[in-house]
Amino acid sequence: MKIQRFLAAGVASCSLLLAACGGGGGGFAGGGIGGTGASADKGTMRVSMTDAPACGYDAVNVTIDKVRVNQSSDAADTASGWVDIALASPQRVDLLTLTNGVLFPLGEAPLPAGKYQQMRLVLVDNTQANPLANSVKPTGGSETPLDTPSAQQSGLKLNMNVDVPAGQVLDVVMDFDACKSVVKRGNSGHYNLKPVITVVPVVNSGGQRIQGWVDPSLAAGTTFISLQSQSQPVKASIPDGGGRFVLFPVPVGNYDLVVTSADHATAVVMGVPVSATAVTSVGSDSVRINPPGTLMRAVSGTVSPASATVRALQNLSGGPGIEVASPPVDATSGAFSLNLPIGAPVRAPFAANASSFGFTADSAVAGLYTMQANSNGSVQSTAIDTNAPVPPLSFNLP
């Protein structure tokens, strides 16, 4: 008998925008958005999936059975009120193909209009007959099963707060962060799936999107672009082979766009606006982000418990603060390692249709970072200076 595991969609507070889409047959690359309407006493919820870039993997595969939603934030697996948004058949998806604005449509279903507070993604379990239903292929390695710990079988339950209007369609995108969701277990050759998912309602398929360009020399797997708000990444992507990147969907607002790349200084474009109805362009095909080269400094350490997260922050002069890196933490040993730029970050305010970025170096903060560990809301931080070798770090959290 097929065993299914319920993985609750983690909803970041900054990622929820209460709005609905309806009407129209328009769409975009990857599918998933466009309207079919709904009856007067019901609405329709349509769900798609996208992904942030993964670190150190050539493929991260999940096999999706369906999505479930419930108006109650406390509803158990067997409680009443669940509405299933089922796929015609289970779909095996490589999450790493869903970057740069590409969406994978999961399905849609009519449901009573009202507020919905719980969503769960149902994955087909790895079985003897299908051992790689959920799998990971490390860069340079072989495909191996991706295990879901038993503690997660009942779901990672977080509340959502989404209104489905009567007679309209609500499009929501599940943003699966593969980099943070795949956790290595020491030298065992095993990997855990620790789902990190945000849910972003899409107001209009023509907006909530940023496009930009980096120098073609940066069009490599070591270049990452993220939109951040108060040092918290909201959406991330990688450039395509020509250096173009797309960030979609993004809640309406103003963000700092952060570009990091191996052997290059961090570049920050501040105050990038995201509109519900128009695409925001950061530069153009002829105006590209190309931060200066720099030496890098290796930083490593351990964190306890091994389920904690670690990240490197940098406070620019006068603000903002940005996240420069968030390395994976070994699920067995708690070990982590990363490389940080020694050179000064460069920054520039956003300007539409500018002929150049006009980046300036923030020399006062060159090589200065704060390493931060977080475990269930308990936070420890330590300042480091990468202008000199950094001793191994150690974090111990409750």
Secondary structure, 3 states (H helix, E strand, C coil): CCCEEEEECCCCHHHCCCCCECCCCCCCCCCCCCCCCCCCCEEEEEEEEEEECCCCEEEEEEEEEEEEEECCCCCCCCCCCCEEEEEEEEEEEEHHHCCCCCCEEEEEEEEECEEECEEEEEEECCCCCCCCCCEEEECCCCCEEEECCHHHCCCCCCCCCEEECCCCEEEEEEEEEHHHHEEEECCCCEEEECCCEEEEEECCCCCCEEEEEECHHHCCCCEEEEEEECCEEEEEECCCCCCEEEECCCCCEEEEEEEEECCECCEEEEEEEECCCCEEEECCCCCCECCCECCEEEEEEEEECCCCEEEEEEECCCCCEEEEECCCCCCCCCEEEEEEECCCCEEEECCCCCCCCCCEECHHHCCEEEEEEEECCEEEEEEEECCCCCCCEEEECC
